[in-house]
């Protein structure tokens, strides 16, 4: 009946938050499969299939010579890795547990922990898959060289950051209109199959075609990553600053929407999600 509340230090609060996020990351990874390793392996196989599919498609269509001079598989992987990281994170954040979820009835749990766990679990899975595939290709197939590993990693993190921001906007809409949120999230993910620009380089596009793609922050991230990966490619029609500022804008909108939604949460929403 009576409880004595202990005053926690800031450091202790950070540790508690980190611990809760960690346990939720483990729980999120194990959602797709009871075995966490199998869950990661399934994502790894999906990424390998994507890479091989695009490799054979370019080879059959005779488009290998039309891309950048350098390792063709690195060209494909810079597109696929960023694309998979982006859309998987958007889906994970948009599908994370909202304020009406039964998990929120447990006192330490809140929506910020759920969002952080969903975003970080996807970053962990995608980065682990990337390292395994790149290492296997370097050792088993042919050694390759990346001009700036730091730059490429920065673009992957930027693609992930923009995905978190966009996913939070969909998450804020979800309690009010679950159907609309799901539809918009699906349309965005499907549109990025083409609009991400993973199948071509921005420098080869005409101004008319460029206008169809340069709205997309992922398009800028992928093109910039190829500029960091290849010594003979300098992206002129993309900017990582654009993706960063778009991510900040959507993050602020998503945080304000999520805060407002959390304040007006209703238990009946759980039945509609």
NUBA-304272 format. One record per residue: residue in three letters; x negated, y, z negated of N, C-alpha, C in turn. Coordinates in nm, 3 decimals. Each point is the difference from the previous one (the first is absolute). Layout:
N
residu	nx	ny	nz	cax	cay	caz	cx	cy	cz
ALA	X	Y	Z	X	Y	Z	X	Y	Z
...
***
This chain:
273
residu	nx	ny	nz	cax	cay	caz	cx	cy	cz
UNK	-0.083	-0.121	0.000	0.083	0.121	0.000	-0.086	0.126	0.000
UNK	-0.098	0.000	-0.094	-0.091	0.113	-0.007	-0.134	-0.040	0.061
UNK	-0.054	0.085	0.083	-0.127	-0.027	0.066	-0.097	0.113	-0.027
UNK	-0.123	-0.037	-0.018	-0.106	0.100	-0.017	-0.073	0.015	0.132
UNK	0.011	0.114	0.060	-0.063	0.025	0.129	-0.143	0.049	-0.019
UNK	-0.090	-0.070	0.064	-0.141	0.038	-0.009	-0.035	0.096	0.114
UNK	-0.075	0.102	-0.034	-0.042	0.096	0.100	-0.115	-0.059	0.081
UNK	0.025	-0.022	0.129	-0.102	-0.060	0.086	-0.088	0.108	0.062
UNK	-0.127	-0.030	0.010	-0.092	0.092	0.068	0.018	-0.011	0.150
UNK	-0.051	0.098	0.074	0.010	-0.002	0.145	-0.071	-0.120	0.059
UNK	-0.115	-0.033	-0.057	-0.076	-0.116	0.049	0.079	-0.129	-0.021
UNK	0.067	-0.011	-0.115	0.080	-0.119	-0.028	0.118	-0.010	0.096
UNK	0.062	0.113	0.032	0.112	0.001	0.095	-0.046	-0.046	0.139
UNK	-0.120	0.044	0.040	-0.054	-0.040	0.129	-0.025	-0.150	0.003
UNK	-0.055	-0.054	-0.110	-0.025	-0.143	-0.008	0.130	-0.080	0.006
UNK	0.101	0.046	-0.071	0.129	-0.069	0.000	0.062	0.002	0.139
UNK	-0.005	0.116	0.065	0.054	0.012	0.135	-0.074	-0.092	0.096
UNK	-0.133	-0.003	-0.010	-0.081	-0.084	0.088	0.030	-0.148	-0.021
UNK	0.019	-0.038	-0.124	0.030	-0.141	-0.031	0.135	-0.040	0.059
UNK	0.099	0.088	-0.014	0.132	-0.029	0.054	-0.003	-0.007	0.153
UNK	-0.076	0.090	0.062	-0.013	-0.003	0.146	-0.067	-0.129	0.045
UNK	-0.104	-0.041	-0.072	-0.071	-0.124	0.035	0.095	-0.121	-0.003
UNK	0.075	-0.013	-0.106	0.091	-0.115	-0.011	0.109	0.005	0.106
UNK	0.043	0.121	0.036	0.101	0.012	0.105	-0.058	-0.027	0.138
UNK	-0.129	0.030	0.019	-0.066	-0.034	0.126	-0.003	-0.151	0.017
UNK	-0.037	-0.071	-0.106	-0.003	-0.147	0.005	0.140	-0.054	0.030
UNK	0.098	0.055	-0.067	0.139	-0.043	0.023	0.045	0.028	0.143
UNK	-0.039	0.115	0.054	0.038	0.036	0.137	-0.065	-0.093	0.102
UNK	-0.128	-0.031	-0.020	-0.071	-0.088	0.093	0.060	-0.140	-0.001
UNK	0.044	-0.046	-0.117	0.054	-0.134	-0.012	0.146	-0.010	0.044
UNK	0.060	0.112	0.040	0.139	-0.003	0.043	0.019	-0.084	0.126
UNK	-0.091	0.016	0.098	0.015	-0.071	0.127	-0.033	-0.147	-0.011
UNK	-0.082	-0.036	-0.099	-0.035	-0.141	-0.020	-0.040	-0.021	-0.145
UNK	0.033	-0.116	-0.054	-0.034	-0.028	-0.140	-0.149	0.003	-0.026
UNK	-0.079	-0.039	0.100	-0.146	0.003	-0.011	-0.051	0.130	0.059
UNK	-0.072	0.079	-0.081	-0.049	0.130	0.047	-0.095	-0.014	0.118
UNK	-0.083	-0.106	0.002	-0.093	-0.021	0.110	0.074	-0.028	0.130
UNK	0.110	-0.075	-0.009	0.080	-0.029	0.119	0.067	0.126	0.052
UNK	0.040	0.088	-0.091	0.060	0.126	0.040	-0.099	0.085	0.081
UNK	-0.125	0.003	-0.047	-0.105	0.074	0.072	-0.033	-0.071	0.131
UNK	-0.005	-0.133	-0.001	-0.031	-0.076	0.121	0.105	0.020	0.108
UNK	0.127	0.012	-0.039	0.107	0.024	0.097	-0.018	0.135	0.070
UNK	-0.037	0.101	-0.079	-0.026	0.132	0.059	-0.123	-0.006	0.091
UNK	-0.102	-0.075	-0.041	-0.121	-0.016	0.080	0.031	-0.064	0.135
UNK	0.081	-0.105	-0.001	0.038	-0.068	0.124	0.082	0.091	0.090
UNK	0.088	0.079	-0.058	0.080	0.094	0.078	-0.088	0.102	0.070
UNK	-0.102	0.049	-0.071	-0.091	0.098	0.060	-0.084	-0.064	0.111
UNK	-0.045	-0.123	-0.022	-0.079	-0.071	0.102	0.084	-0.021	0.126
UNK	0.126	-0.039	-0.017	0.089	-0.021	0.115	0.020	0.130	0.078
UNK	0.016	0.112	-0.071	0.014	0.129	0.066	-0.124	0.032	0.083
UNK	-0.118	-0.018	-0.060	-0.125	0.031	0.069	-0.016	-0.086	0.124
UNK	0.022	-0.131	-0.013	-0.014	-0.091	0.115	0.104	0.028	0.107
UNK	0.122	0.034	-0.040	0.105	0.030	0.097	-0.038	0.120	0.086
UNK	-0.050	0.105	-0.063	-0.040	0.118	0.076	-0.126	-0.027	0.083
UNK	-0.088	-0.083	-0.051	-0.121	-0.035	0.076	0.037	-0.070	0.130
UNK	0.086	-0.101	-0.008	0.041	-0.074	0.120	0.086	0.085	0.092
UNK	0.081	0.089	-0.057	0.083	0.087	0.083	-0.087	0.093	0.084
UNK	-0.100	0.062	-0.061	-0.091	0.088	0.073	-0.081	-0.079	0.102
UNK	-0.040	-0.122	-0.036	-0.080	-0.082	0.092	0.082	-0.042	0.121
UNK	0.124	-0.044	-0.022	0.086	-0.045	0.111	0.035	0.115	0.092
UNK	0.027	0.117	-0.057	0.037	0.116	0.081	-0.121	0.068	0.062
UNK	-0.119	-0.044	-0.034	-0.121	0.058	0.057	-0.028	0.142	-0.046
UNK	0.036	0.030	-0.126	-0.016	0.137	-0.051	-0.121	0.017	-0.089
UNK	-0.082	-0.104	-0.012	-0.115	0.010	-0.089	-0.099	0.106	0.046
UNK	-0.013	0.016	0.129	-0.094	0.099	0.051	0.049	0.142	-0.012
UNK	0.131	0.017	-0.029	0.057	0.134	-0.008	-0.013	0.061	-0.139
UNK	-0.047	-0.077	-0.097	-0.012	0.050	-0.136	-0.142	0.050	-0.025
UNK	-0.036	0.022	-0.126	-0.129	0.058	-0.033	-0.115	-0.094	0.030
UNK	-0.115	0.057	0.031	-0.121	-0.080	0.015	-0.047	-0.041	-0.140
UNK	-0.016	-0.127	-0.018	-0.038	-0.053	-0.131	0.068	-0.133	-0.022
UNK	-0.005	-0.048	-0.121	0.061	-0.129	-0.033	0.152	0.009	0.012
UNK	0.057	-0.082	0.088	0.143	0.006	0.027	0.082	-0.041	-0.122
UNK	-0.047	-0.098	-0.077	0.074	-0.045	-0.117	0.002	0.108	-0.109
UNK	-0.106	0.079	-0.011	0.000	0.110	-0.096	0.105	0.104	0.039
UNK	0.012	0.023	0.130	0.103	0.092	0.050	0.139	-0.048	-0.040
UNK	0.027	-0.129	0.017	0.131	-0.055	-0.035	0.022	0.004	-0.151
UNK	-0.103	-0.040	-0.074	0.017	-0.010	-0.145	0.017	0.136	-0.067
UNK	-0.063	0.105	0.052	0.021	0.133	-0.058	0.145	0.044	0.015
UNK	0.065	-0.046	0.105	0.142	0.031	0.016	0.089	-0.087	-0.085
UNK	-0.024	-0.132	0.002	0.085	-0.095	-0.071	-0.009	0.018	-0.151
UNK	-0.121	0.018	-0.052	-0.016	0.010	-0.145	0.073	0.122	-0.056
UNK	-0.015	0.115	0.065	0.066	0.120	-0.048	0.152	-0.010	0.017
UNK	0.042	-0.060	0.112	0.143	-0.018	0.025	0.063	-0.089	-0.107
UNK	-0.062	-0.115	-0.028	0.053	-0.093	-0.098	0.001	0.061	-0.140
UNK	-0.108	0.069	-0.037	-0.006	0.064	-0.130	0.111	0.103	-0.017
UNK	0.024	0.077	0.107	0.100	0.107	-0.006	0.141	-0.055	-0.013
UNK	0.041	-0.087	0.092	0.140	-0.045	0.000	0.030	-0.091	-0.119
UNK	-0.098	-0.081	-0.042	0.022	-0.086	-0.116	0.017	0.084	-0.127
UNK	-0.076	0.107	-0.011	0.010	0.085	-0.118	0.132	0.078	0.001
UNK	0.041	0.049	0.116	0.129	0.068	0.010	0.112	-0.092	-0.047
UNK	-0.001	-0.124	0.051	0.104	-0.097	-0.038	-0.006	-0.033	-0.149
UNK	-0.121	-0.015	-0.055	-0.015	-0.036	-0.141	0.048	0.112	-0.092
UNK	-0.039	0.124	0.029	0.039	0.113	-0.084	0.151	0.025	0.013
UNK	0.051	-0.004	0.122	0.143	0.022	0.021	0.084	-0.108	-0.066
UNK	-0.056	-0.120	-0.013	0.073	-0.111	-0.060	-0.031	-0.021	-0.147
UNK	-0.079	0.087	-0.060	-0.032	-0.016	-0.143	0.123	0.027	-0.086
UNK	-0.009	-0.041	-0.125	0.117	0.007	-0.089	0.028	0.143	-0.043
UNK	0.127	0.039	0.014	0.042	0.135	-0.032	0.047	0.014	-0.144
UNK	0.057	0.115	-0.034	0.040	0.026	-0.139	0.115	-0.089	-0.051
UNK	0.079	-0.059	0.092	0.111	-0.085	-0.042	-0.038	-0.148	-0.006
UNK	-0.126	-0.032	0.027	-0.043	-0.139	-0.003	0.002	-0.056	-0.142
UNK	0.034	-0.129	-0.017	-0.002	-0.060	-0.134	-0.136	0.010	-0.069
UNK	-0.109	0.005	0.078	-0.134	0.011	-0.059	-0.017	0.129	-0.077
UNK	0.074	0.104	0.038	-0.013	0.129	-0.067	0.062	0.002	-0.140
UNK	0.070	-0.108	-0.037	0.058	-0.008	-0.133	-0.106	-0.031	-0.106
UNK	-0.117	-0.047	0.045	-0.109	-0.026	-0.093	-0.072	0.132	-0.029
UNK	-0.018	0.029	-0.126	-0.043	0.134	-0.043	-0.126	0.053	0.069
UNK	-0.109	-0.077	0.012	-0.121	0.062	0.060	0.012	0.020	0.152
UNK	0.094	-0.069	0.062	0.009	0.002	0.146	0.066	0.127	0.048
UNK	-0.050	0.055	0.113	0.065	0.113	0.065	-0.029	-0.005	0.149
UNK	0.063	0.087	0.076	-0.010	-0.005	0.146	-0.141	0.032	0.049
UNK	-0.073	0.084	-0.072	-0.137	0.033	0.043	-0.089	-0.124	-0.003
UNK	0.020	-0.086	-0.099	-0.077	-0.125	-0.007	0.038	-0.091	0.117
UNK	0.128	-0.009	0.028	0.048	-0.084	0.111	-0.056	0.047	0.134
UNK	0.001	0.132	0.023	-0.051	0.056	0.126	-0.150	-0.022	0.011
UNK	-0.073	0.028	-0.108	-0.146	-0.017	0.002	-0.038	-0.145	0.024
UNK	0.073	-0.093	-0.063	-0.030	-0.142	0.018	0.027	-0.045	0.143
UNK	0.111	0.046	0.059	0.033	-0.037	0.138	-0.106	0.053	0.097
UNK	-0.042	0.124	-0.019	-0.098	0.061	0.090	-0.138	-0.065	-0.016
UNK	-0.045	-0.017	-0.123	-0.134	-0.055	-0.023	-0.009	-0.148	0.036
UNK	0.109	-0.075	-0.018	-0.003	-0.142	0.038	-0.020	-0.015	0.150
UNK	0.065	0.087	0.080	-0.019	-0.007	0.144	-0.141	0.044	0.040
UNK	-0.052	0.102	-0.067	-0.137	0.043	0.030	-0.098	-0.113	-0.030
UNK	0.019	-0.069	-0.110	-0.086	-0.111	-0.038	0.007	-0.112	0.103
UNK	0.121	-0.040	0.037	0.017	-0.110	0.095	-0.059	0.035	0.137
UNK	0.029	0.120	0.048	-0.048	0.039	0.133	-0.151	0.017	0.004
UNK	-0.058	0.056	-0.105	-0.145	0.018	-0.003	-0.071	-0.134	-0.010
UNK	0.055	-0.092	-0.079	-0.059	-0.133	-0.010	0.008	-0.073	0.133
UNK	0.113	0.009	0.068	0.015	-0.063	0.132	-0.097	0.060	0.101
UNK	-0.015	0.133	-0.005	-0.092	0.069	0.091	-0.143	-0.050	-0.021
UNK	-0.045	-0.006	-0.124	-0.137	-0.041	-0.029	-0.025	-0.144	0.043
UNK	0.097	-0.088	-0.022	-0.016	-0.141	0.038	-0.011	-0.013	0.152
UNK	0.087	0.068	0.073	0.000	-0.011	0.146	-0.127	0.061	0.060
UNK	-0.038	0.118	-0.049	-0.119	0.066	0.053	-0.126	-0.082	-0.030
UNK	-0.007	-0.056	-0.120	-0.115	-0.082	-0.036	-0.007	-0.126	0.086
UNK	0.115	-0.065	0.019	0.005	-0.122	0.081	-0.039	0.030	0.145
UNK	0.048	0.112	0.054	-0.033	0.036	0.138	-0.149	0.033	0.014
UNK	-0.054	0.069	-0.098	-0.142	0.038	0.005	-0.091	-0.122	-0.011
UNK	0.037	-0.097	-0.084	-0.084	-0.117	-0.025	0.022	-0.111	0.103
UNK	0.126	-0.028	0.033	0.032	-0.115	0.083	0.004	0.029	0.150
UNK	0.030	0.125	0.037	0.017	0.031	0.143	-0.119	0.081	0.051
UNK	-0.009	0.124	-0.041	-0.110	0.084	0.047	-0.023	0.115	-0.098
UNK	-0.125	0.034	-0.028	-0.026	0.116	-0.087	0.046	0.129	0.068
UNK	0.052	0.092	-0.076	0.044	0.128	0.054	-0.044	0.111	-0.094
UNK	0.003	0.120	0.052	-0.043	0.116	-0.078	0.106	0.108	0.005
UNK	0.031	0.057	-0.114	0.094	0.112	-0.010	-0.078	0.126	-0.032
UNK	0.024	0.105	0.075	-0.077	0.122	-0.014	0.008	0.057	-0.141
UNK	0.121	0.013	-0.054	0.019	0.056	-0.134	0.104	-0.083	-0.075
UNK	-0.049	-0.090	-0.083	0.091	-0.085	-0.080	0.081	0.087	-0.096
UNK	-0.065	0.100	-0.058	0.069	0.090	-0.093	0.116	0.072	0.067
UNK	-0.023	0.047	0.123	0.106	0.070	0.073	0.117	-0.091	0.031
UNK	-0.028	-0.122	0.042	0.107	-0.096	0.032	0.079	-0.032	-0.126
UNK	-0.069	-0.022	-0.112	0.069	-0.030	-0.125	0.086	0.117	-0.046
UNK	-0.049	0.120	0.023	0.078	0.119	-0.035	0.129	0.005	0.082
UNK	-0.006	-0.035	0.128	0.119	0.000	0.085	0.099	-0.108	-0.043
UNK	-0.051	-0.115	-0.046	0.089	-0.105	-0.050	0.073	0.048	-0.125
UNK	-0.074	0.065	-0.090	0.062	0.053	-0.121	0.098	0.112	0.033
UNK	-0.031	0.079	0.102	0.091	0.107	0.040	0.129	-0.057	0.060
UNK	-0.012	-0.107	0.080	0.118	-0.067	0.054	0.084	-0.058	-0.113
UNK	-0.066	-0.053	-0.102	0.071	-0.053	-0.116	0.068	0.112	-0.078
UNK	-0.069	0.111	-0.018	0.056	0.114	-0.074	0.125	0.055	0.068
UNK	-0.006	0.019	0.132	0.118	0.050	0.072	0.114	-0.100	-0.007
UNK	-0.032	-0.130	-0.002	0.105	-0.102	-0.012	0.068	0.007	-0.135
UNK	-0.078	0.022	-0.107	0.058	0.015	-0.134	0.095	0.119	-0.004
UNK	-0.044	0.112	0.061	0.082	0.122	0.000	0.131	-0.022	0.076
UNK	-0.008	-0.058	0.119	0.121	-0.022	0.080	0.090	-0.104	-0.067
UNK	-0.060	-0.104	-0.058	0.078	-0.101	-0.070	0.076	0.058	-0.118
UNK	-0.058	0.099	-0.069	0.067	0.062	-0.114	0.123	0.078	0.042
UNK	-0.004	0.058	0.120	0.118	0.070	0.051	0.114	-0.100	0.023
UNK	-0.032	-0.113	0.062	0.101	-0.104	0.020	0.051	-0.053	-0.133
UNK	-0.089	-0.012	-0.098	0.039	-0.050	-0.132	0.094	0.097	-0.070
UNK	-0.024	0.131	0.016	0.087	0.100	-0.062	0.140	-0.002	0.062
UNK	0.009	-0.032	0.128	0.130	-0.007	0.068	0.076	-0.127	-0.037
UNK	-0.073	-0.105	-0.031	0.057	-0.134	-0.017	0.117	-0.009	-0.099
UNK	-0.010	0.055	-0.122	0.114	-0.014	-0.092	0.127	0.070	0.049
UNK	-0.014	0.109	0.073	0.115	0.075	0.049	0.063	-0.066	0.122
UNK	-0.086	-0.053	0.088	0.050	-0.065	0.121	-0.094	-0.114	0.039
UNK	0.018	-0.117	-0.058	-0.092	-0.112	0.026	-0.007	-0.039	0.147
UNK	0.115	0.001	0.066	0.003	-0.038	0.142	-0.078	0.095	0.087
UNK	0.016	0.130	-0.024	-0.071	0.102	0.078	-0.150	-0.009	-0.026
UNK	-0.038	-0.017	-0.126	-0.142	-0.011	-0.034	-0.064	-0.119	0.070
UNK	0.066	-0.115	-0.005	-0.052	-0.120	0.064	-0.009	0.018	0.152
UNK	0.101	0.064	0.059	0.001	0.022	0.144	-0.114	0.092	0.044
UNK	-0.017	0.112	-0.073	-0.106	0.095	0.034	-0.138	-0.063	-0.016
UNK	-0.017	-0.079	-0.108	-0.128	-0.066	-0.022	-0.031	-0.100	0.112
UNK	0.101	-0.076	0.041	-0.019	-0.097	0.109	-0.032	0.069	0.131
UNK	0.073	0.107	0.031	-0.024	0.075	0.125	-0.142	0.055	0.002
UNK	-0.044	0.056	-0.115	-0.134	0.056	-0.006	-0.107	-0.107	0.021
UNK	0.018	-0.115	-0.062	-0.098	-0.108	0.015	-0.002	-0.054	0.142
UNK	0.117	-0.016	0.062	0.005	-0.050	0.138	-0.055	0.101	0.098
UNK	0.028	0.128	-0.024	-0.050	0.105	0.089	-0.152	0.005	0.000
UNK	-0.060	-0.035	-0.112	-0.146	0.005	-0.009	-0.068	-0.112	0.078
UNK	0.075	-0.099	0.046	-0.058	-0.101	0.089	-0.057	0.067	0.124
UNK	0.064	0.107	0.044	-0.047	0.075	0.117	-0.061	0.134	-0.041
UNK	0.071	0.072	-0.088	-0.039	0.138	-0.033	-0.129	0.009	-0.080
UNK	-0.049	-0.111	-0.056	-0.124	0.005	-0.078	-0.123	0.021	0.088
UNK	0.011	-0.031	0.129	-0.112	0.020	0.091	-0.110	-0.103	-0.014
UNK	0.031	-0.115	-0.056	-0.104	-0.102	-0.019	-0.041	-0.067	0.130
UNK	0.079	0.017	0.106	-0.029	-0.067	0.127	-0.072	0.090	0.100
UNK	-0.023	0.126	-0.036	-0.069	0.092	0.092	-0.073	0.105	-0.081
UNK	-0.082	0.080	0.067	-0.074	0.107	-0.067	0.060	0.134	0.040
UNK	0.002	0.092	-0.094	0.067	0.128	0.021	-0.067	0.084	0.109
UNK	-0.132	-0.015	0.018	-0.071	0.082	0.099	0.044	-0.031	0.143
UNK	0.061	-0.116	0.023	0.040	-0.038	0.135	0.143	0.043	0.033
UNK	0.072	0.056	-0.098	0.140	0.036	0.020	0.015	0.137	0.065
UNK	0.101	0.012	0.084	0.034	0.130	0.057	0.071	0.084	-0.107
UNK	0.005	0.132	0.016	0.070	0.083	-0.101	0.145	-0.041	-0.020
UNK	0.068	-0.044	0.106	0.140	-0.041	-0.013	0.012	-0.125	-0.088
UNK	-0.089	-0.097	0.022	0.002	-0.122	-0.081	-0.046	0.028	-0.142
UNK	-0.097	0.088	-0.014	-0.053	0.031	-0.133	0.108	0.058	-0.090
UNK	0.090	0.080	0.057	0.108	0.059	-0.079	0.095	-0.105	-0.056
UNK	0.001	-0.118	0.059	0.088	-0.107	-0.047	-0.059	-0.075	-0.120
UNK	-0.130	0.019	-0.025	-0.066	-0.077	-0.105	-0.062	0.083	-0.110
UNK	-0.034	0.126	0.028	-0.079	0.075	-0.099	0.079	0.045	-0.122
UNK	0.131	-0.028	-0.005	0.078	0.027	-0.122	-0.031	-0.102	-0.110
UNK	-0.053	-0.114	0.041	-0.016	-0.114	-0.090	-0.134	0.008	-0.074
UNK	-0.001	0.008	-0.132	-0.129	0.004	-0.073	-0.084	-0.125	0.022
UNK	0.065	-0.116	0.018	-0.076	-0.123	0.023	-0.075	0.006	0.132
UNK	0.058	0.064	0.101	-0.068	0.018	0.128	-0.132	0.075	-0.018
UNK	0.002	0.102	-0.081	-0.121	0.079	-0.027	-0.103	-0.082	-0.078
UNK	0.047	-0.078	-0.097	-0.092	-0.081	-0.080	-0.071	-0.105	0.086
UNK	0.075	-0.068	0.086	-0.059	-0.104	0.085	-0.101	0.060	0.098
UNK	0.037	0.111	0.062	-0.091	0.060	0.097	-0.127	0.052	-0.067
UNK	0.015	0.060	-0.118	-0.116	0.048	-0.073	-0.088	-0.116	-0.047
UNK	0.061	-0.113	-0.038	-0.079	-0.115	-0.044	-0.087	-0.053	0.113
UNK	0.049	0.006	0.123	-0.080	-0.044	0.115	-0.113	0.098	0.028
UNK	0.021	0.126	-0.034	-0.109	0.095	0.012	-0.112	-0.029	-0.098
UNK	0.036	-0.049	-0.119	-0.101	-0.037	-0.099	-0.062	-0.136	0.032
UNK	0.075	-0.088	0.065	-0.049	-0.135	0.027	-0.094	-0.006	0.119
UNK	0.027	0.081	0.104	-0.078	-0.006	0.125	-0.086	0.124	0.017
UNK	-0.125	-0.021	0.034	-0.094	0.111	0.014	0.029	0.083	0.124
UNK	0.063	-0.060	0.101	0.023	0.070	0.126	0.143	0.049	0.017
UNK	0.074	0.011	-0.111	0.136	0.052	0.009	0.018	0.115	-0.097
UNK	0.041	0.116	0.052	0.025	0.118	-0.082	0.146	0.041	0.017
UNK	0.086	-0.030	-0.097	0.143	0.033	0.014	0.025	0.150	0.006
UNK	0.064	0.043	0.110	0.029	0.142	0.019	0.146	0.035	-0.023
UNK	0.088	-0.099	0.009	0.144	0.026	-0.005	0.065	-0.048	-0.130
UNK	-0.079	-0.018	-0.103	0.054	-0.042	-0.129	-0.076	0.069	-0.112
UNK	0.059	-0.001	-0.118	-0.060	0.069	-0.114	0.040	-0.071	-0.129
UNK	-0.097	-0.038	-0.080	0.033	-0.065	-0.127	0.062	0.100	-0.097
UNK	-0.031	0.129	0.016	0.059	0.101	-0.088	0.152	0.004	0.016
UNK	0.047	-0.018	0.124	0.145	-0.001	0.025	0.066	-0.114	-0.078
UNK	-0.059	-0.119	0.006	0.056	-0.115	-0.072	-0.001	0.025	-0.151
UNK	-0.106	0.062	-0.048	-0.011	0.026	-0.144	0.108	0.097	-0.047
UNK	0.020	0.110	0.074	0.099	0.099	-0.040	0.142	-0.053	0.015
UNK	0.025	-0.080	0.103	0.132	-0.063	0.014	0.025	-0.093	-0.118
UNK	-0.103	-0.075	-0.039	0.013	-0.089	-0.116	0.031	0.077	-0.127
UNK	-0.068	0.114	-0.021	0.027	0.082	-0.119	0.143	0.052	-0.001
UNK	0.047	0.044	0.117	0.137	0.054	0.009	0.103	-0.107	-0.034
UNK	-0.015	-0.117	0.063	0.095	-0.108	-0.026	-0.011	-0.051	-0.143
UNK	-0.120	0.003	-0.057	-0.017	-0.044	-0.138	0.074	0.094	-0.096
UNK	-0.010	0.130	0.024	0.071	0.095	-0.084	0.152	-0.016	0.014
UNK	0.046	-0.019	0.124	0.144	-0.020	0.022	0.046	-0.129	-0.068
UNK	-0.078	-0.107	0.017	0.035	-0.128	-0.060	0.000	0.006	-0.152
UNK	-0.098	0.068	-0.059	-0.006	0.011	-0.147	0.117	0.081	-0.054
UNK	0.034	0.109	0.068	0.114	0.080	-0.045	0.130	-0.079	0.013
UNK	0.015	-0.072	0.113	0.120	-0.081	0.020	0.010	-0.112	-0.102
UNK	-0.112	-0.066	-0.028	0.000	-0.110	-0.096	0.028	0.051	-0.141
UNK	-0.054	0.116	-0.035	0.024	0.058	-0.132	0.148	0.035	-0.016
UNK	0.058	0.061	0.102	0.142	0.036	-0.005	0.087	-0.125	-0.008
UNK	-0.035	-0.102	0.078	0.077	-0.125	-0.001	-0.008	-0.068	-0.135
UNK	-0.119	-0.001	-0.060	-0.018	-0.065	-0.130	0.084	0.069	-0.108
UNK	0.013	0.131	0.008	0.078	0.075	-0.098	0.150	-0.027	0.012
UNK	0.043	-0.040	0.120	0.143	-0.024	0.025	0.029	-0.148	0.024
UNK	-0.088	-0.086	-0.049	0.017	-0.144	0.024	0.126	-0.052	-0.067
UNK	0.063	-0.096	0.066	0.120	-0.064	-0.053	-0.019	-0.150	0.005
UNK	0.048	-0.069	-0.102	-0.016	-0.145	-0.005	0.073	-0.070	0.114
UNK	0.105	0.064	0.053	0.077	-0.061	0.109	-0.078	-0.003	0.131
UNK	-0.108	0.081	0.009	-0.079	0.001	0.124	-0.066	-0.134	0.026
UNK	-0.033	-0.073	-0.106	-0.071	-0.126	0.017	0.080	-0.100	0.082
UNK	0.131	0.009	-0.005	0.087	-0.092	0.075	0.001	0.032	0.148
UNK	-0.040	0.124	0.038	0.005	0.039	0.141	-0.133	-0.017	0.071
UNK	-0.108	-0.025	-0.075	-0.132	-0.007	0.061	-0.037	-0.141	0.039
***
